[in-house]
């Protein structure tokens, strides 16, 4: 079979198949061009799912008449410049685009029209490209002082076979809207507007640059509840900075569609980053629940390779372990700082169940630091002259001051959980504590507490389960994981690459109680296993670890199994629903929740308490 040189038109259409996969990818390339041009306003229109017509208009620097023919020529770009030696550095990319492929790729499979007026002044001009045939530059009308208007009609008309693989117009329109939202989240200082078939579906005015403006933009895209239940992330390590917002564990979803990752302002879908996000929340959510997050990584462009994917949707880090560790550490630090805080949406769901269609306005969530803020001086309880009438038996301390029943320590042995002691000269009104003072126990399962401005309802079993679980984790971290030697060491056969990955993590696995060593080119020998797993399927565990290392570069399987055992033990070792508690016991539980990190959700991500503000209750009864 002879080798043939393909004509330029065919080459362009082949390349277009990689760059322009669907209408949303074409819009992505055009919007990135607008952002690279310094646009502060981007307007997008799409008809027929983007297949009939696409228009992207911006107020960027624009193009001169001389630049228009070059703009539609393959591998011609303004975003790469040679150094003193005449070389182009593809590892130092500071722009979203750099290949010079988008416009010629779109022009080869559609009818492309570009009209532009340069910021430097002069008249506006336009150029037309139809199925790869480039027309002449001609004067054109242009509505603004500078910028560009790129119109694409009949996308894929030159490659009819591609049209057969398009989804419905509604699905393509949804993909376009999702792409615009991703770009808007990364550039809060730029206004974005999207019209689908003449109907405006995205209206995002420009926000102030910075964390506050970014949160406003994220709330506009992800929902207002996100801003009320998001934790600020801002950490840096060795030249890599992680910023953004992550949702509370109790504010979760059934899929990972609301997880947004950005690297130097570029939206990416990276397994390493998604695995790190999952690892950070692994201790707080069930496997079928997913957190909401928008994370932004900023680092030197030379430390990340963005030229590894045709659509630039994936990146490769020079030091992936550093980036992953920064994400896991930053998120866990923020989650620990949230204290006992739970999502505000739990109260909305509770009130909604009482009164269908009712949508109250909620006050800010409880303090992120919770009871620990008192110790740091950030929370000052109101002093009262004397004990509260009718509550003389309620202790203001975490440890109950009543004698325990015979043979039983107060409240399941957790009476020693440290909690701040009030100043000797100050008597604290219990309702001023973040979770208030216990007033009643309902159905021997739920504790009803009164706060200064509302009511708190606590699931006693879920709350105590979390307290026991946190204590067990701390004990395991201090004393290590107990090991149990196998009577007969077990050989686990793996793919040679998998065996090498597992053996390379032998020291890390040994710290978790699994002792193994290489056993030939395609196997490992397991000598000891964690004692708490009992008679576990060692071979299956090792294979799961190998899969986790291949997918997420971390041994999640073993850690999750250990935490699952701890969770089960905590569930069985905590106070059960149906146990009647005294007032001091209930208040002791509330004080321990305030002093324990992550006590706002149980081990499966469900809330341990619901707070109803007095104003919302009054609205429920028509008092407001």
C-alpha positions in Angstrom: 0.0 0.0 0.0 1.7 3.3 -1.1 2.1 6.2 1.3 0.2 9.3 0.2 0.6 12.9 1.3 -2.8 14.2 2.4 -4.0 17.5 1.1 -4.2 20.4 3.6 -8.0 20.4 3.6 -8.1 16.8 4.8 -5.3 17.4 7.3 -7.3 20.3 8.8 -10.5 18.2 9.1 -8.6 15.4 10.8 -7.1 17.9 13.2 -10.5 19.5 13.7 -11.8 16.2 15.0 -9.5 16.4 17.9 -9.9 20.1 18.8 -13.6 20.6 17.9 -15.4 17.5 19.2 -18.8 19.1 19.7 -20.3 22.7 19.8 -19.3 23.1 23.4 -15.6 22.5 22.6 -15.8 25.1 19.8 -17.2 27.6 22.2 -14.5 26.7 24.7 -11.8 27.6 22.2 -13.4 30.9 21.2 -14.0 32.0 24.8 -10.4 31.2 25.7 -9.3 33.3 22.8 -11.4 36.2 24.1 -10.0 35.8 27.6 -6.4 35.7 26.3 -7.2 39.0 24.4 -8.0 40.7 27.7 -11.8 40.8 27.4 -13.8 42.0 30.3 -17.2 41.2 28.7 -17.9 37.9 26.8 -21.3 37.3 25.2 -22.2 33.9 23.6 -25.2 33.0 21.5 -26.0 29.5 20.4 -28.9 28.2 18.2 -29.8 24.7 17.5 -27.6 23.3 20.1 -24.7 25.2 18.6 -24.8 23.3 15.4 -26.9 25.9 13.5 -25.2 29.1 14.8 -22.6 30.2 17.4 -21.6 33.8 18.1 -18.9 34.8 20.6 -18.4 38.5 21.0 -15.9 40.2 23.3 -14.3 43.6 24.0 -10.7 42.4 23.9 -7.8 43.9 22.1 -9.1 42.9 18.7 -7.4 42.0 15.4 -6.1 44.3 12.7 -6.7 43.7 9.0 -3.2 42.3 8.6 -3.7 39.8 11.4 -7.0 38.3 10.2 -5.5 36.1 7.5 -2.9 34.8 9.9 -5.6 34.1 12.6 -7.2 31.4 10.4 -3.9 29.9 9.3 -2.9 26.7 11.2 -0.3 27.1 13.9 -0.2 30.8 13.7 -0.6 32.4 17.2 0.2 35.6 19.1 0.6 33.7 22.4 4.0 32.3 21.8 7.1 34.4 21.3 10.7 33.2 20.6 13.5 33.8 23.1 16.8 35.5 22.3 18.0 32.2 20.7 14.8 32.0 18.5 13.4 29.0 20.4 9.8 28.6 21.5 9.3 27.3 25.1 6.3 25.0 25.2 6.8 24.4 28.9 6.2 28.1 29.9 2.6 28.6 28.8 1.0 31.6 30.5 -2.1 31.8 28.3 -5.2 29.5 27.8 -4.4 28.9 24.2 -1.1 28.6 22.4 -1.3 26.1 19.5 -3.0 28.3 16.9 -5.4 25.4 15.9 -8.8 26.5 17.0 -9.9 29.0 14.3 -8.5 27.0 11.3 -10.0 23.8 12.7 -13.4 25.4 13.1 -13.1 27.0 9.6 -12.4 23.7 8.0 -15.6 22.1 9.2 -18.0 25.1 9.3 -18.7 28.5 7.9 -16.6 30.9 10.0 -16.8 34.6 10.0 -14.5 36.9 12.1 -15.1 40.7 12.4 -12.8 42.7 14.5 -11.6 46.2 15.4 -8.2 46.6 17.0 -7.8 48.5 20.3 -5.0 50.5 18.8 -7.6 52.2 16.5 -8.6 51.9 12.9 -11.5 50.5 10.9 -13.1 47.2 11.5 -12.5 44.3 9.0 -13.8 40.8 8.6 -12.8 37.5 7.0 -14.8 34.5 5.9 -13.7 30.8 5.9 -16.0 28.1 4.4 -15.0 24.5 4.7 -11.3 25.5 4.8 -11.6 28.0 1.9 -10.3 31.3 3.1 -11.9 34.5 1.7 -10.6 38.0 1.3 -10.3 40.6 4.1 -13.0 43.2 3.7 -14.3 46.3 5.7 -17.1 45.5 8.1 -19.5 47.1 10.5 -18.6 46.6 14.2 -20.8 47.7 17.1 -18.1 48.4 19.7 -15.0 50.5 20.0 -12.7 47.4 19.9 -12.9 43.6 20.2 -14.0 40.7 18.0 -17.1 38.9 16.9 -16.7 35.3 15.8 -19.7 33.7 14.2 -19.8 30.0 13.3 -22.7 28.6 11.1 -23.5 25.1 10.1 -20.9 23.4 12.3 -19.7 20.1 10.8 -21.5 20.7 7.5 -18.2 19.8 5.8 -18.0 16.5 7.7 -21.6 15.2 7.6 -20.6 11.9 9.3 -19.8 13.8 12.5 -23.3 15.1 12.7 -24.6 11.5 13.2 -22.7 11.3 16.5 -24.1 14.5 18.0 -26.4 14.3 20.9 -29.8 16.0 21.1 -30.0 19.8 20.8 -30.9 20.0 24.5 -27.9 17.9 25.5 -25.6 20.1 23.4 -27.1 23.2 24.9 -26.5 21.9 28.4 -22.9 21.2 27.6 -22.5 24.7 26.2 -24.0 26.2 29.4 -21.7 24.0 31.6 -18.6 25.2 29.6 -19.5 28.8 30.0 -20.1 28.4 33.8 -16.6 26.7 34.1 -14.9 29.6 32.4 -16.9 32.1 34.4 -15.9 30.5 37.7 -12.2 30.9 36.9 -12.5 34.6 35.8 -14.8 36.3 38.3 -13.8 39.8 37.1 -15.2 39.1 33.6 -18.9 39.3 32.8 -20.4 36.3 30.9 -23.8 36.1 29.1 -25.2 33.1 27.2 -28.3 33.0 25.0 -29.6 29.7 23.9 -32.1 29.9 21.0 -32.8 33.5 21.9 -33.4 32.8 25.6 -30.8 34.1 28.1 -29.8 31.2 30.3 -26.6 32.6 31.9 -26.3 36.1 33.2 -23.1 36.6 35.3 -22.1 40.3 35.8 -18.5 41.0 36.6 -17.5 40.6 40.3 -14.7 42.2 42.2 -11.4 40.3 41.7 -10.4 38.4 44.8 -11.8 35.8 47.3 -15.1 37.7 48.0 -15.9 38.2 44.4 -15.0 34.7 43.6 -17.4 33.4 46.2 -20.1 35.5 44.8 -19.5 34.1 41.3 -19.4 30.5 42.6 -22.7 31.1 44.4 -24.2 32.4 41.2 -23.1 29.2 39.4 -23.4 26.5 42.1 -26.3 28.0 44.0 -26.7 30.4 46.9 -26.6 27.5 49.4 -23.0 26.9 48.4 -21.9 30.3 49.8 -23.6 29.6 53.1 -22.0 26.1 53.4 -18.5 26.7 51.9 -15.2 26.7 53.6 -12.5 29.1 52.4 -9.3 27.3 51.2 -6.0 29.2 51.0 -2.8 27.2 51.4 0.6 27.3 49.8 3.6 25.0 49.8 6.9 25.1 47.8 5.7 27.6 45.3 2.2 26.0 44.7 -0.9 27.8 46.0 -4.3 26.3 46.6 -7.3 28.6 46.9 -11.0 28.2 46.5 -14.0 27.0 48.4 -15.1 23.5 49.5 -18.5 22.5 50.9 -19.2 21.1 54.3 -19.5 17.3 54.4 -23.2 17.5 55.2 -23.7 19.6 52.1 -23.1 16.8 49.5 -24.4 15.4 46.3 -25.0 12.0 44.7 -22.4 12.5 42.0 -19.2 14.4 41.3 -20.7 16.9 38.8 -20.2 19.8 41.2 -16.5 19.4 41.6 -14.6 22.0 39.7 -10.8 22.1 39.4 -8.7 24.8 37.8 -4.9 25.0 37.1 -3.6 28.5 36.4 -7.1 29.6 35.4 -7.7 26.7 33.1 -10.6 24.3 33.8 -9.3 20.7 33.9 -10.5 17.2 34.6 -7.6 15.4 36.3 -7.8 12.1 38.0 -5.0 13.0 40.4 -6.9 16.1 41.6 -10.2 14.3 41.8 -8.5 11.5 43.8 -7.0 14.0 46.2 -10.4 15.6 46.7 -12.0 12.2 47.4 -9.2 11.3 49.9 -9.7 14.5 51.8 -13.4 13.8 52.4 -13.0 10.0 52.7 -13.4 10.2 56.5 -16.7 12.2 56.3 -18.7 10.9 53.4 -20.1 7.5 52.3 -18.7 6.2 49.1 -21.8 7.1 47.1 -21.8 10.7 48.3 -19.7 13.5 46.8 -18.6 16.9 48.1 -19.0 20.2 46.3 -15.9 22.2 45.7 -14.2 24.7 43.4 -10.4 24.5 43.8 -7.9 26.7 42.1 -4.2 25.7 41.8 -1.7 28.4 40.9 2.0 27.5 40.2 4.8 28.4 37.9 3.9 27.5 34.4 7.2 25.6 34.0 6.0 23.2 36.8 3.0 21.9 34.8 2.6 20.6 31.3 -0.6 21.7 29.6 0.3 20.3 26.2 -0.7 16.7 26.9 -4.3 16.6 25.7 -5.8 17.8 22.4 -8.5 19.8 24.1 -6.1 20.9 27.0 -8.5 19.3 29.4 -5.8 17.4 31.3 -2.4 18.5 32.7 0.7 16.9 34.0 2.5 18.1 37.1 6.2 17.9 37.6 5.7 17.0 41.2 2.2 15.4 41.5 2.8 14.2 45.1 3.3 17.9 46.2 0.0 19.0 44.5 -1.9 16.0 45.9 -0.5 16.5 49.4 -1.4 20.2 49.3 -5.0 19.5 48.3 -5.5 16.8 50.9 -3.8 18.8 53.6 -5.5 22.1 52.8 -9.0 20.5 52.7 -8.5 18.6 55.9 -7.3 21.7 57.7 -10.4 23.6 56.6 -12.7 20.8 57.6 -11.0 20.6 61.0 -11.5 24.3 61.4 -15.2 23.9 60.7 -15.7 22.3 64.2 -19.2 21.1 64.8 -20.7 23.2 61.9 -23.3 21.5 59.8 -25.0 22.5 56.5 -27.7 25.2 56.7 -29.7 23.2 54.2 -30.6 20.6 56.9 -32.8 23.3 58.5 -34.4 24.1 55.2 -35.2 20.5 54.6 -36.7 20.2 58.1 -38.9 23.2 57.7 -39.9 22.3 54.2 -41.1 19.0 55.5 -43.3 20.8 58.0 -44.7 23.2 55.5 -44.4 22.3 51.8 -43.5 25.2 49.5 -42.1 27.2 52.4 -38.7 28.7 51.7 -37.3 30.6 54.7 -34.3 32.9 54.7 -31.6 31.7 56.9 -29.2 33.5 59.2 -25.5 32.7 58.9 -24.5 29.2 59.9 -22.9 28.5 63.4 -19.4 29.7 64.1 -16.9 27.8 62.0 -14.7 27.4 65.1 -17.6 26.4 67.4 -16.8 26.0 71.0 -13.1 26.2 70.4 -13.6 29.9 69.6 -14.2 30.5 73.3 -10.8 29.2 74.2 -9.2 31.6 71.6 -11.2 34.6 72.8 -13.4 34.7 69.8 -16.7 33.9 71.6 -17.7 35.6 74.8 -20.6 34.1 76.7 -23.0 36.5 78.4 -22.7 36.5 82.2 -25.8 36.0 84.4 -26.2 37.0 88.0 -27.5 33.7 89.1 -28.4 30.2 87.9 -31.3 29.9 85.4 -34.5 29.0 87.2 -35.5 25.4 86.6 -32.1 24.5 85.2 -30.1 24.2 88.5 -29.3 20.6 87.7 -27.8 21.4 84.2 -24.0 21.6 84.3 -22.3 24.3 82.2 -19.2 22.1 81.9 -18.5 19.2 79.5 -18.0 16.8 82.3 -21.2 16.0 84.2 -21.1 16.7 87.9 -23.4 13.8 88.9 -22.5 10.4 90.3 -22.6 7.7 87.6 -24.7 4.6 88.0 -23.1 1.6 89.6 -20.7 0.0 87.2 -21.1 2.7 84.5 -19.0 5.7 83.8 -20.9 8.9 82.9 -22.2 8.9 79.3 -20.5 5.9 77.9 -17.0 6.6 79.2 -16.6 9.8 77.2 -16.9 12.1 80.2 -13.2 13.0 80.0 -13.5 14.8 76.6 -11.8 18.1 77.2 -14.0 21.2 77.0 -13.1 24.8 78.0 -13.8 25.8 81.6 -15.5 29.1 82.1 -13.8 31.7 84.1 -14.2 31.2 87.8 -15.9 34.6 88.3 -18.4 34.2 85.4 -21.6 32.1 85.4 -22.4 31.1 81.9 -26.0 30.9 80.8 -26.2 27.5 79.0 -28.3 28.9 76.2 -25.3 31.0 75.1 -23.3 27.9 74.2 -23.3 27.3 70.4 -25.5 24.2 70.8 -27.5 25.7 73.7 -29.0 24.1 76.8 -30.8 20.7 76.7 -34.5 21.2 77.4 -36.0 17.8 76.6 -35.5 14.3 75.0 -38.0 13.3 72.4 -38.8 9.6 71.7 -35.6 8.8 73.7 -33.7 9.5 70.5 -33.6 13.3 69.9 -32.3 16.0 72.2 -34.1 19.3 72.0 -31.9 22.2 73.0 -32.5 26.0 73.3 -30.1 28.5 72.0 -30.3 32.3 72.4 -32.0 32.7 69.0 -33.4 29.3 68.1 -33.8 25.6 68.7 -31.3 22.7 68.1 -32.4 19.1 67.6 -29.7 16.5 68.0 -29.7 12.9 67.0 -28.1 11.4 70.1 -26.9 8.2 68.4 -25.4 9.9 65.4 -23.7 12.5 67.5 -22.2 10.1 70.0 -21.1 7.8 67.2 -19.0 10.6 65.8 -17.5 11.4 69.2 -16.5 7.7 69.7 -15.1 7.5 66.2 -12.9 10.6 66.6 -11.6 9.2 69.9 -10.8 5.8 68.2 -9.0 7.6 65.3 -6.9 9.6 67.8 -6.0 6.5 69.7 -5.1 4.6 66.5 -2.9 7.5 65.3 -1.1 7.6 68.6 -0.6 3.9 69.1 -0.4 2.7 65.5 -2.4 -0.1 63.9 -2.1 -3.4 65.6 -0.8 -6.2 63.3 -1.5 -9.9 63.1 1.0 -12.2 61.5 -0.4 -14.6 59.0 0.0 -18.3 59.8 1.1 -18.9 56.2 2.4 -15.8 54.3 0.1 -15.3 51.3 1.4 -14.7 47.8 -0.7 -12.3 45.7 -0.1 -12.3 42.0 -0.5 -9.0 40.2 0.5 -7.4 37.0 4.2 -6.6 37.1 3.5 -2.8 37.0 0.9 -3.2 39.8 3.3 -5.3 41.9 6.0 -2.7 41.6 3.6 0.1 42.6 2.4 -1.8 45.7 5.9 -2.8 46.7 7.0 0.8 46.4 4.5 1.8 49.1 5.5 -1.0 51.5 6.5 1.4 54.2 3.3 3.4 54.0 1.2 0.2 54.1 3.2 -1.1 57.1 2.2 1.9 59.0 -1.4 0.9 58.4 -0.8 -2.7 59.5 -0.1 -4.4 56.2 3.4 -5.8 55.9 4.4 -7.1 52.5 7.4 -7.4 50.3 8.2 -8.1 46.6 8.0 -11.7 45.5 9.2 -11.9 42.0 8.4 -9.7 39.0 4.6 -10.1 39.3 3.7 -10.8 42.9 4.0 -9.6 46.5 4.2 -11.6 49.7 2.0 -10.6 52.5 3.3 -11.5 56.0 1.1 -9.4 58.4 -2.4 -7.8 58.1 -4.2 -5.3 60.4 -5.6 -7.2 63.4 -8.9 -5.3 63.4 -9.8 -6.6 60.0 -10.1 -10.2 61.4 -10.1 -12.9 58.7 -9.9 -10.5 55.8 -9.5 -11.4 52.1 -5.9 -10.4 51.9 -5.6 -11.0 48.2 -8.6 -9.0 47.4 -7.4 -6.2 49.7 -4.0 -6.1 47.9 -5.7 -6.0 44.5 -7.9 -3.1 45.6 -4.9 -1.3 46.9 -3.2 -1.8 43.5 -6.2 -0.4 41.7 -6.2 2.6 44.0 -2.6 3.3 43.4 -3.1 3.1 39.6 -6.1 5.4 39.7 -5.4 7.8 42.5 -1.8 7.2 43.4 -2.8 6.4 47.0 -3.7 3.4 49.0 -7.3 4.3 49.8 -8.6 0.7 50.0 -6.7 -0.2 53.2 -7.3 3.1 54.9 -11.0 3.1 54.1 -11.4 -0.5 55.4 -9.7 0.4 58.7 -11.9 3.5 59.0 -14.9 1.4 58.1 -14.1 -1.0 61.0 -13.6 1.9 63.3 -16.9 3.4 62.2 -18.7 0.1 62.8 -17.1 -0.3 66.2 -18.1 3.3 67.0 -21.7 2.6 65.9 -22.0 -0.4 68.2 -20.1 1.3 71.0 -22.1 4.5 71.1 -25.3 5.4 73.0 -28.3 3.9 71.2 -31.5 5.4 70.1 -34.1 4.6 72.7 -31.8 5.2 75.7 -33.2 7.7 78.2 -30.7 10.4 79.1 -30.7 12.8 82.1 -30.3 16.5 81.7 -26.6 16.5 82.7 -25.9 13.7 80.2 -27.6 15.6 77.4 -25.7 18.7 78.2 -22.5 16.8 78.4 -23.1 15.4 74.9 -23.7 19.0 73.6 -20.5 20.3 75.2 -18.4 17.4 73.8 -19.9 18.0 70.3 -18.8 21.7 70.6 -15.3 20.7 71.5 -14.9 17.9 68.9 -14.0 18.5 65.3 -16.3 17.2 62.6 -19.1 16.5 65.1 -21.6 18.2 62.8 -21.9 15.0 60.7 -21.9 11.3 61.4 -19.5 8.9 59.9 -21.7 8.7 56.7 -22.0 12.4 56.1 -25.4 12.8 57.6 -26.0 15.8 59.9 -26.0 15.1 63.7 -28.0 18.1 64.5 -30.5 20.6 62.9 -30.7 24.2 64.0 -33.9 26.1 63.5 -33.7 29.9 63.9 -36.5 31.5 66.0 -37.3 33.9 63.1 -38.0 30.9 60.8 -40.2 29.2 63.4 -42.2 32.4 63.8 -42.6 32.6 60.1 -43.9 29.0 60.1 -46.6 30.0 62.5 -47.4 33.3 60.6 -46.0 35.5 63.3 -43.7 37.3 60.7 
